[in-house]
Amino acid sequence: MAGTALVVGRSWVPPEEIVRMIAGRVIPMTQTWFPEEATVVFDVRIPRVMLAFFVGSALALAGAALQSLFRNPLVSPQMLGVSSGASFGGVLAMVLGLGTVGTVGGAFLSGLVALLLVLAIGRISGVSPLLMIVLGGVVVSALFSSLVSLITYTADPYTQLPAITFWLLGSLATVNETKILTVLVPLLIGGAAILALRWRLNVLALGDEDATALGVAPRTTRTLLLVAVALLTAGAVAVSGVIGWVGLIVPHIARLAVGPDNRVLLPASLIIGGGYLVLVDTIARALTTTEIPLGILTALIGAPFFVLMLVRFGKRELAHE
């Protein structure tokens, strides 16, 4: 997958030359490639493959954790409102002309603010915390989506609107060290937290009373998982824009491959999610001379696949009746 991604692009670089370039960084050998080819491979394609893998891993792991936490296969990272919150911060930074660093930072901080709002709503007493978090996510998502629409409406249609629209549709066209670190650090922190808690997710499936009897604090575990999911989602959206369907579809693919046990499902979702987005990004670069936004491709691929999943699930339910 990664090898194909390194070959595909506007500038053709022979696979054997790519192998020699990479090996040449470790073993001294005669240079048979052009300097421009090395620039394309090391400064553009390898960083882009890394970014695609990290973003896909973050979104897929976040989706798998949420589906297990809520025991609902239709849940995705977008439901927490973090994606919409991060979109607002990124768009606002673009309009204010804060540059790439400002856009990434604004998206990340705004995504965390969205999470805090959702958690605050979830603490309303007298109602199921999980239900209130879902409803809070819907409310916060609608709020930030309307703010994004307002900013987009008032943005300059010639100098600002095209960049905003392209970013909102999801893209990895611009890659730099700042973006890689912005998604990698939350992935390491949030991913480590989720993977460390994955056995507790299995226990939570038994119910709060049984989980408490087995030494698991349901409320604390849920809060930690939600914060970790928000970190992953905010980091991903901050560098790539809104790329939907990854956090919804990939956990189902992983579940088909390894089963529902979270001890195996979550690591599998992380790996499959990274590979999936690398594949989609490669297709986006190969189909046309102008890149197709990733959000469009993931929707075109994800929607039919999800319909097939629903049909398969429906047949299974009928077979059990």
LUMMI-454793 format. One line per 10 residues: number of its first residue (from 1); their letters; for each residue x, z, y of N, C-alpha, C, O. Coordinates in steps of 0.1 Angstrom, whole numbers, padded with zeros to 4 digits. Atoms other than C-alpha are relative to their C-alpha. Layout:
N
NUM> a> X/Z/Y/X/Z/Y/X/Z/Y/X/Z/Y  ...
END
This chain:
321
1> magtalvvgr> 0008/0000/-0012/0000/0000/0000/0009/0000/0013/0007/-0008/0021  -0009/-0001/-0012/0027/0010/0025/0009/-0012/0001/0011/-0017/0012  -0009/0012/0000/0049/-0019/0014/-0008/-0012/0006/-0002/-0020/0014  0008/0011/-0005/0021/-0044/0021/-0002/0002/0015/-0002/-0008/0023  0002/-0002/-0014/0014/-0028/0055/0013/-0003/0008/0011/-0007/0020  -0013/0003/-0008/0051/-0032/0065/0002/-0015/0001/0008/-0020/0010  -0002/0014/0000/0050/-0069/0056/-0010/-0007/0009/-0007/-0016/0016  0011/0006/-0007/0016/-0078/0072/0002/0002/0015/0005/0013/0019  -0001/-0001/-0014/0016/-0085/0109/0002/-0013/0007/0003/-0024/0000  -0001/0013/-0007/0019/-0111/0136/0014/-0006/-0003/0015/-0019/-0003
11> swvppeeivr> -0014/0006/0003/0057/-0115/0129/0003/0002/-0015/0002/0014/-0020  -0003/-0001/0014/0065/-0123/0093/0014/0005/-0002/0024/0000/0003  -0013/-0006/0004/0093/-0102/0078/0000/0000/-0015/-0008/0006/-0021  -0001/0000/0015/0103/-0110/0042/0001/0013/-0006/0008/0022/-0002  0000/-0013/0007/0097/-0081/0018/0014/0004/-0004/0018/0016/-0003  -0014/-0004/0004/0133/-0083/0005/0008/0004/0011/0017/0013/0010  -0007/-0004/-0012/0146/-0080/0040/-0004/0014/0004/0005/0022/0009  0004/-0014/-0003/0125/-0049/0046/0007/0010/-0009/0011/0021/-0004  -0007/-0009/0009/0139/-0033/0015/0015/0002/0003/0020/0013/0003  -0014/-0001/-0004/0174/-0041/0026/0002/0008/0013/0012/0015/0014
21> miagrvipmt> -0001/-0007/-0013/0168/-0028/0061/-0001/0015/-0003/0007/0023/0003  0002/-0014/0003/0155/0005/0047/0012/0006/-0007/0017/0017/-0005  -0012/-0005/0008/0183/0008/0022/0012/0000/0008/0021/0009/0006  -0012/0000/-0009/0208/-0001/0049/0001/0012/0008/0012/0015/0013  -0001/-0012/-0008/0199/0031/0067/0007/0011/-0008/0011/0021/-0003  -0006/-0010/0009/0213/0050/0037/0013/-0004/-0006/0023/0003/-0007  -0012/0006/0007/0238/0027/0020/0005/-0011/0009/-0002/-0020/0013  -0006/0011/-0008/0262/0006/0041/-0001/-0013/-0007/0003/-0015/-0019  0001/0013/0006/0255/-0031/0035/0001/-0010/0011/-0001/-0007/0023  -0001/0011/-0009/0260/-0065/0051/-0014/-0003/0006/-0024/-0004/-0001
31> qtwfpeeatv> 0012/0003/-0006/0233/-0072/0077/-0004/-0015/-0001/0003/-0023/0003  0004/0014/0002/0213/-0103/0067/-0013/-0002/0008/-0019/-0013/0007  0012/0001/-0008/0183/-0097/0090/0003/-0001/0015/0014/0003/0019  -0001/0001/-0015/0177/-0104/0127/-0003/0014/0006/-0011/0022/0001  0003/-0013/-0007/0178/-0074/0151/-0015/0002/0004/-0020/0013/0003  0014/-0001/-0004/0143/-0083/0162/-0009/0004/-0012/-0019/0012/-0010  0008/-0004/0012/0130/-0079/0126/0001/0015/-0002/-0008/0022/-0006  -0002/-0015/0002/0145/-0044/0124/-0008/0008/0011/-0013/0018/0008  0008/-0007/-0010/0128/-0035/0157/-0014/0000/-0004/-0021/0010/-0002  0014/0001/0004/0095/-0047/0144/-0003/0010/-0011/-0013/0017/-0011
41> vfdvriprvm> 0003/-0009/0011/0098/-0027/0112/0002/0015/0003/-0007/0023/0000  -0003/-0014/-0002/0113/0005/0124/-0007/0006/0013/-0010/0018/0013  0006/-0005/-0012/0098/0008/0159/-0015/-0002/0001/-0022/0004/0009  0015/0003/0000/0063/-0006/0152/-0007/0003/-0013/-0016/0011/-0013  0008/0000/0012/0052/-0009/0116/0002/0013/-0007/-0009/0019/-0012  -0001/-0013/0007/0067/0022/0100/-0007/0012/0008/-0014/0019/0001  0008/-0010/-0007/0054/0045/0128/-0015/-0002/-0001/-0022/0008/-0002  0015/0003/0001/0020/0028/0126/-0005/0004/-0014/-0016/0010/-0015  0004/-0004/0014/0018/0033/0088/-0001/0015/-0001/-0010/0021/-0006  0000/-0015/0000/0027/0070/0093/-0012/0005/0008/-0018/0014/0003
51> laffvgsala> 0011/-0005/-0008/0001/0074/0120/-0013/-0002/-0007/-0022/0007/-0007  0012/0003/0008/-0026/0057/0099/-0002/0010/-0011/-0013/0015/-0014  0001/-0009/0012/-0018/0079/0069/-0004/0014/0005/-0012/0020/-0001  0003/-0013/-0005/-0018/0111/0090/-0015/0001/0004/-0022/0011/0001  0014/-0001/-0005/-0051/0103/0107/-0010/-0001/-0011/-0020/0007/-0012  0009/0001/0011/-0068/0092/0075/0000/0013/-0008/-0011/0017/-0013  -0001/-0013/0008/-0056/0123/0057/-0007/0011/0007/-0015/0019/0000  0006/-0011/-0008/-0068/0146/0085/-0015/-0001/-0001/-0022/0008/-0004  0014/0003/0000/-0103/0130/0086/-0006/0002/-0014/-0017/0009/-0015  0005/-0002/0014/-0107/0129/0048/0000/0014/-0004/-0010/0019/-0010
61> lagaalqslf> 0000/-0015/0004/-0096/0165/0043/-0010/0008/0007/-0016/0017/0001  0010/-0007/-0008/-0118/0177/0071/-0014/-0003/-0006/-0022/0006/-0007  0013/0004/0005/-0148/0158/0056/-0002/0007/-0014/-0013/0012/-0016  0002/-0006/0014/-0142/0171/0020/-0002/0015/0002/-0010/0021/-0006  0002/-0014/-0002/-0139/0207/0033/-0014/0003/0005/-0020/0013/0000  0013/-0003/-0006/-0171/0205/0053/-0011/-0003/-0011/-0020/0005/-0012  0010/0003/0010/-0190/0189/0024/-0001/0011/-0010/-0011/0015/-0015  0000/-0011/0009/-0179/0217/0001/-0005/0013/0006/-0012/0021/0000  0004/-0012/-0007/-0185/0244/0027/-0016/0000/0002/-0022/0011/-0001  0015/0000/-0002/-0221/0233/0035/-0008/-0004/-0013/-0020/-0004/-0013
71> rnplvspqml> 0006/0004/0013/-0227/0221/-0001/-0010/-0012/0003/-0021/-0012/-0002  0008/0011/-0004/-0240/0189/0014/0008/-0013/0000/0018/-0013/0008  -0008/0012/0001/-0226/0154/0005/-0001/-0009/0012/0006/-0019/0013  0003/0009/-0011/-0239/0139/0038/0007/0006/0013/0006/0000/0023  -0006/-0006/-0012/-0218/0162/0061/0013/-0008/0003/0020/-0012/-0007  -0013/0006/-0004/-0188/0147/0080/0005/0007/0013/-0002/0015/0019  -0006/-0007/-0012/-0164/0159/0108/-0008/-0002/0013/-0007/0006/0022  0007/0003/-0012/-0186/0142/0134/-0011/0010/0003/-0016/0012/0014  0012/-0009/-0001/-0214/0168/0128/0003/0012/0008/-0006/0019/0013  -0004/-0012/-0007/-0194/0196/0144/0001/-0002/0015/0002/0007/0023
81> gvssgasfgg> -0001/0003/-0014/-0194/0178/0178/0015/-0001/0005/0017/-0003/0017  -0014/0001/-0004/-0155/0179/0178/0004/-0014/0004/0011/-0016/0014  -0003/0014/-0003/-0153/0141/0178/-0005/-0004/0013/0002/-0010/0021  0005/0003/-0013/-0176/0138/0207/0007/0007/0012/0009/0002/0022  -0008/-0008/-0010/-0158/0166/0226/0013/-0006/0003/0017/-0007/0014  -0013/0007/-0002/-0124/0149/0220/-0002/-0013/0007/0007/-0016/0015  0002/0013/-0007/-0138/0116/0231/-0002/0002/0015/0003/-0006/0023  0002/-0003/-0014/-0150/0131/0264/0013/0003/0007/0016/-0002/0018  -0013/-0003/-0006/-0115/0146/0271/0009/-0012/0001/0015/-0014/0012  -0008/0011/-0001/-0098/0114/0263/-0005/-0010/0010/0004/-0016/0018
91> vlamvlglgt> 0005/0009/-0010/-0121/0092/0284/0002/0005/0014/0005/-0002/0023  -0002/-0006/-0013/-0119/0116/0313/0014/-0002/0005/0017/-0005/0016  -0014/0002/-0003/-0081/0115/0312/0003/-0014/0003/0011/-0017/0012  -0002/0014/-0003/-0082/0077/0312/-0005/-0003/0014/0002/-0010/0021  0006/0002/-0013/-0104/0076/0342/0009/0006/0011/0010/0000/0022  -0008/-0007/-0009/-0082/0101/0360/0015/-0006/0001/0023/-0002/0009  -0013/0007/0000/-0051/0079/0352/0011/0010/-0005/0022/0009/0001  -0010/-0010/0004/-0033/0107/0333/0010/-0006/-0010/0019/0002/-0015  -0010/0006/0010/-0015/0083/0309/-0003/0004/-0014/-0013/0011/-0017  0002/-0003/0014/-0011/0085/0272/0001/0015/-0004/-0007/0020/-0011
101> vgtvggafls> -0001/-0014/0003/0001/0121/0271/-0012/0007/0005/-0017/0016/-0002  0012/-0006/-0005/-0028/0131/0293/-0012/-0003/-0008/-0021/0006/-0011  0011/0004/0009/-0053/0112/0271/0000/0008/-0013/-0010/0014/-0017  -0001/-0007/0013/-0040/0128/0239/-0003/0015/0002/-0010/0021/-0005  0002/-0014/-0003/-0039/0163/0255/-0014/0003/0004/-0019/0013/-0001  0014/-0002/-0004/-0073/0160/0271/-0009/-0001/-0012/-0019/0007/-0013  0009/0002/0011/-0089/0148/0239/0001/0012/-0009/-0009/0018/-0014  -0003/-0011/0009/-0073/0176/0219/-0007/0013/0005/-0014/0020/-0002  0006/-0012/-0006/-0083/0204/0243/-0015/0000/0001/-0022/0010/-0002  0015/0001/-0001/-0118/0191/0248/-0006/0001/-0014/-0017/0007/-0015
111> glvalllvla> 0005/-0002/0014/-0123/0189/0210/0000/0015/-0004/-0010/0019/-0010  0000/-0014/0003/-0113/0226/0207/-0011/0007/0008/-0018/0016/0003  0011/-0006/-0007/-0138/0235/0235/-0013/-0003/-0006/-0022/0006/-0007  0012/0003/0007/-0165/0217/0216/-0002/0009/-0012/-0013/0014/-0014  0001/-0009/0011/-0157/0238/0186/-0004/0014/0004/-0013/0020/-0003  0004/-0013/-0005/-0159/0270/0206/-0015/0001/0003/-0021/0011/0001  0014/0001/-0004/-0193/0260/0219/-0009/0001/-0013/-0019/0008/-0014  0007/0000/0013/-0205/0253/0183/0000/0014/-0006/-0010/0018/-0011  -0001/-0013/0006/-0192/0286/0170/-0008/0011/0008/-0014/0020/0002  0007/-0010/-0008/-0208/0305/0199/-0015/-0002/-0003/-0022/0008/-0004
121> igrisgvspl> 0014/0002/0003/-0242/0289/0191/-0003/0005/-0014/-0013/0011/-0017  0001/-0004/0014/-0236/0297/0154/-0001/0015/-0001/-0006/0020/-0012  0000/-0015/0001/-0234/0334/0162/-0014/0006/0005/-0016/0018/0005  0013/-0004/-0004/-0270/0335/0174/-0007/0008/-0012/-0007/0002/-0023  0004/-0008/0011/-0285/0363/0153/-0015/-0003/-0004/-0022/-0010/0003  0013/0002/0005/-0316/0361/0131/-0002/-0013/-0007/-0013/-0016/-0012  0001/0013/0006/-0309/0326/0119/0012/-0002/-0009/0023/0003/-0007  -0011/0003/0008/-0287/0313/0091/0012/-0006/0007/0010/-0015/0015  -0011/0004/-0008/-0252/0309/0105/0004/-0015/-0003/0007/-0022/0007  -0003/0014/0003/-0246/0276/0087/-0010/-0010/0006/-0006/-0020/0011
131> lmivlggvvv> 0010/0008/-0006/-0279/0262/0099/0002/-0001/0015/0001/-0012/0021  -0002/0000/-0014/-0271/0272/0135/0013/-0008/0004/0013/-0014/0014  -0012/0007/-0003/-0236/0257/0133/-0004/-0015/-0001/0001/-0023/0007  0004/0014/0000/-0252/0224/0122/-0008/-0004/0012/-0005/-0015/0018  0008/0003/-0012/-0278/0225/0150/0009/0000/0012/0007/-0008/0021  -0009/-0001/-0011/-0251/0236/0174/0009/-0013/0001/0012/-0018/0012  -0008/0012/0000/-0230/0206/0164/-0008/-0012/0005/-0002/-0020/0012  0009/0010/-0005/-0259/0183/0170/-0002/0001/0016/-0001/-0010/0023  0002/-0002/-0015/-0265/0198/0205/0013/-0003/0008/0013/-0011/0017  -0013/0002/-0007/-0228/0198/0215/0004/-0015/-0001/0009/-0020/0009
141> salfsslvsl> -0003/0014/0001/-0223/0163/0202/-0009/-0009/0010/-0003/-0018/0016  0009/0007/-0009/-0253/0150/0222/0005/0003/0015/0004/-0007/0023  -0004/-0003/-0013/-0240/0168/0253/0012/-0008/0004/0013/-0014/0014  -0012/0007/-0004/-0205/0153/0252/-0002/-0015/-0001/0005/-0022/0006  0003/0015/0001/-0218/0119/0241/-0006/-0005/0013/-0003/-0016/0018  0007/0004/-0013/-0240/0118/0273/0011/0000/0011/0010/-0008/0020  -0010/0000/-0010/-0210/0128/0294/0010/-0012/-0001/0014/-0017/0009  -0008/0012/0002/-0189/0101/0278/-0007/-0013/0006/-0001/-0021/0012  0008/0011/-0005/-0217/0076/0286/0000/0000/0015/0001/-0011/0022  0000/0000/-0015/-0218/0088/0322/0013/-0004/0006/0014/-0012/0015
151> itytadpytq> -0014/0004/-0005/-0180/0084/0327/0002/-0015/-0003/0007/-0022/0006  -0002/0014/0003/-0181/0050/0310/-0008/-0008/0010/-0004/-0019/0014  0008/0008/-0009/-0209/0039/0333/0006/-0001/0014/0005/-0011/0021  -0006/0000/-0013/-0190/0049/0364/0014/-0005/0001/0020/-0006/0011  -0014/0005/0001/-0156/0036/0352/0001/-0014/0006/-0009/-0022/0006  -0002/0014/-0006/-0141/0005/0369/-0001/-0010/-0011/0006/-0009/-0021  0002/0009/0011/-0153/-0024/0348/0012/-0010/-0003/0012/-0016/-0013  -0011/0010/0002/-0121/-0044/0353/0013/0007/-0005/0021/0002/-0013  -0013/-0007/0003/-0092/-0018/0351/-0001/0011/-0010/0008/0014/-0017  0001/-0012/0008/-0106/0011/0331/-0010/-0002/-0012/-0006/0003/-0023
161> lpaitfwllg> 0010/0001/0011/-0137/0001/0310/0005/-0007/-0013/0002/-0002/-0023  -0005/0006/0012/-0119/-0023/0286/0008/0010/-0009/0007/0011/-0021  -0009/-0010/0008/-0093/0004/0276/-0008/0011/-0006/-0006/0015/-0017  0009/-0011/0005/-0120/0031/0273/-0008/-0005/-0012/-0009/0002/-0022  0008/0005/0011/-0142/0009/0251/0008/-0002/-0013/0004/0002/-0024  -0009/0002/0012/-0113/-0001/0228/0004/0013/-0006/0005/0014/-0019  -0004/-0013/0006/-0102/0035/0224/-0011/0007/-0007/-0009/0013/-0017  0012/-0006/0007/-0137/0047/0216/-0003/-0006/-0013/-0009/0000/-0022  0003/0007/0012/-0140/0021/0189/0010/0003/-0011/0008/0000/-0023  -0010/-0004/0010/-0109/0035/0172/0011/-0010/-0001/0009/-0022/-0005
171> slatvnetki> -0011/0010/0001/-0074/0019/0173/0013/0008/-0002/0015/0019/0003  -0014/-0005/0001/-0038/0026/0163/0010/-0010/0006/0021/-0010/0002  -0008/0011/-0006/-0025/-0003/0184/0013/0006/0007/0023/-0001/0006  -0012/-0006/-0007/-0002/0020/0205/0005/0012/-0008/-0003/0022/-0009  -0006/-0011/0008/0021/0042/0185/0012/0005/0007/0021/-0003/0011  -0013/-0006/-0005/0047/0066/0198/0002/0014/-0006/-0007/0019/-0014  -0003/-0013/0006/0063/0099/0189/-0010/0011/0003/-0013/0019/-0005  0010/-0010/-0004/0039/0119/0209/-0013/0000/-0008/-0018/0010/-0012  0012/0001/0008/0009/0106/0190/0002/0004/-0014/-0006/0011/-0020  -0003/-0004/0014/0025/0111/0156/0001/0015/0000/-0005/0021/-0010
181> ltvlvpllig> -0001/-0014/0000/0033/0147/0165/-0013/0007/0003/-0016/0017/-0003  0013/-0006/-0004/-0001/0153/0180/-0010/0001/-0012/-0017/0010/-0013  0008/-0001/0012/-0018/0145/0147/0007/0007/-0012/0000/0013/-0020  -0008/-0006/0011/0010/0158/0124/-0001/0015/0001/-0003/0022/-0010  0000/-0014/-0002/0011/0193/0138/-0013/0006/-0004/-0013/0016/-0013  0012/-0005/0005/-0026/0200/0134/-0003/-0003/-0015/-0009/0006/-0022  0001/0003/0014/-0025/0183/0100/0007/0010/-0009/0002/0015/-0019  -0008/-0010/0008/0002/0207/0088/-0006/0013/0001/-0007/0020/-0009  0006/-0014/-0001/-0015/0238/0102/-0014/0000/-0006/-0016/0009/-0015  0014/0000/0005/-0051/0229/0095/0000/-0003/-0015/-0008/0003/-0022
191> gaailalrwr> 0000/0004/0014/-0043/0212/0062/0005/0012/-0009/0000/0014/-0019  -0006/-0011/0008/-0022/0242/0050/-0011/0011/-0001/-0013/0017/-0012  0011/-0010/0001/-0051/0266/0059/-0011/-0004/-0010/-0015/0004/-0018  0011/0004/0009/-0077/0245/0041/0004/0000/-0015/-0003/0005/-0023  -0005/0000/0014/-0056/0240/0010/0002/0014/-0005/0000/0017/-0017  -0002/-0014/0004/-0048/0277/0009/-0013/0007/-0003/-0014/0016/-0011  0013/-0006/0002/-0085/0285/0010/-0009/-0008/-0010/-0020/-0004/-0012  0009/0009/0008/-0097/0258/-0014/-0006/0008/-0012/-0017/0004/-0016  0006/-0008/0011/-0102/0283/-0043/-0011/0008/0005/-0021/0011/-0003  0011/-0008/-0006/-0124/0304/-0020/-0012/-0009/0002/-0023/-0003/0001
201> lnvlalgded> 0012/0009/-0002/-0146/0274/-0014/-0008/-0001/-0014/-0020/-0001/-0014  0007/-0001/0013/-0153/0274/-0052/-0008/0012/-0001/-0019/0012/-0007  0007/-0013/0001/-0163/0310/-0050/-0012/0001/0009/-0022/0006/0005  0011/0000/-0010/-0185/0305/-0019/-0012/-0008/-0006/-0023/-0005/-0002  0011/0008/0006/-0205/0280/-0040/-0009/0009/-0008/-0020/0005/-0012  0008/-0009/0008/-0217/0310/-0060/-0011/0007/0008/-0020/0014/0003  0009/-0008/-0009/-0235/0325/-0030/0008/0011/0007/0018/0016/0002  -0007/-0010/-0008/-0225/0351/-0004/0002/0013/-0008/0012/0020/-0007  -0001/-0013/0007/-0233/0381/-0026/0010/0000/-0011/0018/0009/-0012  -0010/0001/0011/-0213/0369/-0056/0014/-0001/0006/0024/0004/0001
211> atalgvaprt> -0013/0002/-0006/-0185/0358/-0033/0006/0013/0005/0018/0016/0003  -0005/-0013/-0005/-0183/0393/-0017/0004/0009/-0011/0014/0016/-0010  -0004/-0008/0012/-0183/0409/-0051/0013/-0004/-0006/0020/0004/-0012  -0013/0005/0005/-0153/0388/-0060/0011/0001/0010/0022/-0004/0007  -0011/-0002/-0010/-0134/0398/-0029/0002/-0010/0010/0012/-0010/0017  -0001/0011/-0010/-0141/0368/-0007/-0009/0004/0012/-0021/0007/0010  0008/-0003/-0012/-0153/0375/0029/-0006/-0014/0005/0001/-0022/0010  0006/0013/-0003/-0178/0346/0034/0001/-0004/0015/0005/-0015/0018  0000/0003/-0014/-0180/0348/0072/0014/-0004/0005/0016/-0013/0012  -0014/0002/-0005/-0143/0350/0078/0005/-0013/-0006/0012/-0021/0001
221> trtlllvava> -0005/0012/0006/-0136/0322/0053/-0006/-0012/0007/0001/-0022/0009  0007/0011/-0006/-0162/0299/0069/0006/-0002/0014/0009/-0014/0018  -0005/0001/-0013/-0148/0306/0104/0014/-0007/0000/0017/-0016/0007  -0014/0006/0001/-0112/0298/0093/-0001/-0014/-0004/0007/-0022/0001  0001/0014/0004/-0123/0266/0076/-0005/-0008/0011/0000/-0020/0013  0006/0007/-0011/-0143/0255/0106/0011/-0003/0011/0012/-0014/0016  -0010/0002/-0010/-0114/0261/0130/0011/-0010/-0005/0015/-0018/0002  -0010/0010/0006/-0090/0242/0106/-0006/-0014/0000/0002/-0023/0004  0007/0013/-0001/-0115/0213/0104/0001/-0005/0014/0003/-0017/0016  0000/0005/-0014/-0117/0212/0142/0014/-0004/0004/0015/-0014/0011
231> lltagavavs> -0014/0004/-0003/-0079/0211/0145/0003/-0014/-0006/0009/-0022/0001  -0003/0013/0006/-0077/0182/0121/-0008/-0011/0007/-0002/-0022/0010  0008/0010/-0006/-0105/0163/0137/0004/-0003/0015/0005/-0015/0019  -0004/0002/-0014/-0094/0169/0173/0013/-0008/0001/0015/-0016/0009  -0013/0007/0000/-0058/0158/0165/-0002/-0014/-0004/0005/-0023/0002  0002/0014/0004/-0070/0126/0148/-0007/-0008/0011/-0002/-0019/0014  0007/0008/-0011/-0095/0116/0175/0009/-0001/0012/0008/-0011/0019  -0009/0001/-0012/-0069/0124/0202/0009/-0012/0000/0012/-0017/0010  -0010/0011/0001/-0045/0097/0189/-0006/-0013/-0004/0000/-0024/-0001  0005/0013/0005/-0068/0071/0174/-0014/-0003/0006/-0019/-0014/0003
241> gvigwvgliv> 0014/0002/-0004/-0102/0074/0191/-0009/0004/-0011/-0005/0011/-0021  0010/-0004/0010/-0134/0078/0171/0000/-0010/-0012/-0004/-0022/-0010  0000/0008/0012/-0130/0064/0136/-0009/0006/-0010/-0006/0016/-0016  0010/-0006/0009/-0161/0071/0116/0001/-0004/-0014/0009/-0012/-0018  0002/0003/0014/-0170/0071/0079/0011/0004/-0009/0009/0006/-0021  -0011/-0005/0009/-0136/0082/0067/-0003/0013/-0006/-0001/0015/-0018  0003/-0013/0004/-0146/0118/0065/-0012/0001/-0009/-0014/0011/-0015  0012/0000/0008/-0178/0109/0048/0002/-0007/-0013/-0003/-0002/-0024  -0002/0008/0012/-0168/0082/0023/0011/0005/-0009/0009/0006/-0022  -0011/-0003/0008/-0134/0093/0011/-0002/0012/-0009/0002/0011/-0021
251> phiarlavgp> 0003/-0011/0009/-0145/0127/-0003/-0008/-0004/-0012/-0006/0001/-0023  0008/0004/0012/-0170/0109/-0025/0009/-0008/-0009/0008/-0007/-0022  -0009/0008/0009/-0143/0085/-0038/0009/0010/-0007/0011/0008/-0019  -0009/-0010/0007/-0120/0115/-0045/-0008/0008/-0010/-0003/0011/-0021  0008/-0007/0010/-0149/0133/-0062/-0002/-0008/-0013/-0003/-0003/-0024  0001/0009/0012/-0154/0103/-0085/0012/0000/-0008/0012/-0001/-0020  -0013/0001/0007/-0117/0103/-0093/0004/0013/-0007/0009/0012/-0018  -0005/-0013/0005/-0110/0140/-0099/-0010/0011/-0003/-0007/0021/-0008  0010/-0010/0002/-0143/0158/-0100/-0002/0009/0012/0004/0008/0022  0004/-0008/-0011/-0159/0185/-0078/0009/0013/0003/0006/0019/0013
261> dnrvllpasl> -0008/-0012/-0002/-0133/0213/-0082/0009/-0001/0012/0017/-0010/0013  -0007/0001/-0013/-0120/0220/-0047/0015/0002/-0001/0023/-0003/0008  -0014/-0002/0002/-0086/0230/-0060/0007/-0013/-0002/0019/-0015/0001  -0006/0014/0002/-0080/0193/-0070/-0006/-0010/0010/0001/-0019/0015  0007/0009/-0008/-0106/0176/-0048/0006/-0001/0014/0008/-0012/0020  -0005/0000/-0014/-0091/0186/-0014/0013/-0007/0001/0015/-0015/0010  -0013/0007/-0001/-0055/0175/-0021/-0002/-0015/-0003/0004/-0023/0003  0003/0014/0003/-0069/0143/-0036/-0006/-0008/0012/-0003/-0019/0015  0006/0006/-0012/-0090/0136/-0005/0010/-0003/0011/0010/-0013/0017  -0011/0002/-0010/-0060/0141/0017/0008/-0013/-0003/0011/-0020/0006
271> iigggylvlv> -0009/0012/0004/-0039/0115/-0002/-0008/-0013/0000/-0003/-0023/0006  0008/0012/0000/-0067/0090/-0007/-0004/-0004/0014/-0004/-0016/0017  0004/0003/-0014/-0078/0093/0029/0011/-0007/0008/0009/-0016/0015  -0012/0006/-0006/-0043/0085/0041/0002/-0015/-0004/0004/-0024/0004  -0002/0013/0006/-0040/0055/0018/-0012/-0010/0005/-0009/-0021/0007  0011/0008/-0004/-0075/0043/0027/0001/-0005/0015/-0001/-0017/0017  -0001/0004/-0014/-0069/0042/0065/0012/-0010/0002/0012/-0019/0010  -0011/0009/0000/-0035/0025/0059/-0005/-0014/-0004/-0001/-0024/0002  0006/0013/0004/-0054/-0002/0040/-0009/-0006/0010/-0008/-0018/0013  0009/0005/-0010/-0081/-0006/0066/0008/-0005/0013/0005/-0015/0018
281> dtiaralttt> -0008/0004/-0011/-0055/-0008/0094/0008/-0013/-0003/0010/-0021/0006  -0006/0012/0004/-0036/-0034/0075/-0009/-0012/0000/-0005/-0023/0005  0011/0011/0000/-0068/-0055/0071/-0003/-0003/0015/-0004/-0015/0018  0003/0002/-0015/-0074/-0050/0109/0010/-0009/0006/0007/-0017/0015  -0011/0008/-0006/-0040/-0065/0117/0001/-0014/-0006/0006/-0023/0000  -0002/0013/0007/-0042/-0093/0091/-0012/-0010/0003/-0009/-0022/0002  0011/0009/-0001/-0077/-0107/0097/0000/-0010/0012/-0002/-0022/0010  0000/0008/-0012/-0073/-0120/0133/0013/0002/0008/0020/0012/0005  -0011/-0002/-0009/-0046/-0125/0159/-0002/0012/0009/0008/0019/0013  0004/-0011/-0008/-0064/-0099/0180/-0005/0011/-0009/-0015/0008/-0017
291> eiplgiltal> 0004/-0010/0009/-0068/-0066/0162/-0015/0004/0001/-0020/0005/0012  0014/-0005/0000/-0103/-0055/0151/0001/0015/0001/0008/0022/-0007  0000/-0015/0000/-0110/-0019/0161/-0003/0006/-0013/-0012/0001/-0020  0001/-0006/0013/-0108/0004/0131/-0014/0006/-0002/-0019/0006/-0013  0013/-0005/0002/-0141/0020/0138/-0010/-0010/-0005/-0020/-0006/-0012  0009/0011/0004/-0159/-0013/0133/0003/-0003/-0015/-0007/-0004/-0023  -0003/0003/0014/-0141/-0020/0100/-0004/0011/-0010/-0010/0009/-0020  0004/-0011/0008/-0146/0015/0086/-0015/0001/-0002/-0020/0005/-0013  0014/0000/0001/-0183/0012/0093/-0005/-0012/-0009/-0014/-0010/-0017  0003/0011/0009/-0185/-0023/0077/0003/0003/-0014/-0005/-0002/-0023
301> igapffvlml> -0004/-0003/0014/-0168/-0010/0046/-0008/0012/-0005/-0013/0012/-0016  0006/-0013/0005/-0183/0025/0045/-0015/-0001/-0002/-0020/0005/-0011  0015/0000/0001/-0220/0017/0051/-0005/-0006/-0014/-0013/0001/-0021  0005/0005/0013/-0225/-0006/0020/0005/0009/-0012/-0003/0011/-0021  -0005/-0009/0010/-0203/0017/-0001/-0009/0013/-0001/-0012/0017/-0012  0008/-0012/0000/-0224/0047/0009/-0014/-0003/-0006/-0020/0006/-0013  0012/0003/0006/-0256/0029/0000/0001/-0001/-0015/-0008/0004/-0022  -0002/0001/0015/-0242/0022/-0035/0001/0014/-0005/-0004/0017/-0016  -0001/-0014/0004/-0234/0059/-0037/-0013/0007/-0001/-0016/0014/-0010  0013/-0006/0000/-0269/0069/-0028/-0008/-0005/-0012/-0016/0002/-0018
311> vrfgkrelah> 0008/0006/0012/-0284/0045/-0054/0005/0006/-0013/-0003/0010/-0021  -0006/-0006/0012/-0260/0059/-0080/-0005/0014/-0002/-0008/0019/-0013  0004/-0014/0001/-0269/0095/-0071/-0015/0001/-0003/-0019/0009/-0011  0014/-0001/0003/-0306/0087/-0072/-0003/-0003/-0014/-0012/0003/-0020  0002/0003/0015/-0304/0072/-0107/0004/0012/-0008/-0002/0015/-0018  -0004/-0011/0008/-0285/0102/-0119/-0010/0011/0001/-0013/0018/-0009  0011/-0010/-0001/-0312/0125/-0105/-0012/-0003/-0008/-0018/0006/-0014  0011/0004/0008/-0339/0105/-0122/0003/0002/-0015/-0006/0006/-0022  -0004/-0002/0014/-0320/0107/-0155/-0001/0014/-0004/-0003/0017/-0016  0001/-0014/0004/-0320/0145/-0153/-0014/0005/0000/-0016/0016/-0005
321> e> 0014/-0005/-0001/-0357/0148/-0146/-0007/-0002/-0014/-0019/0001/-0015
END
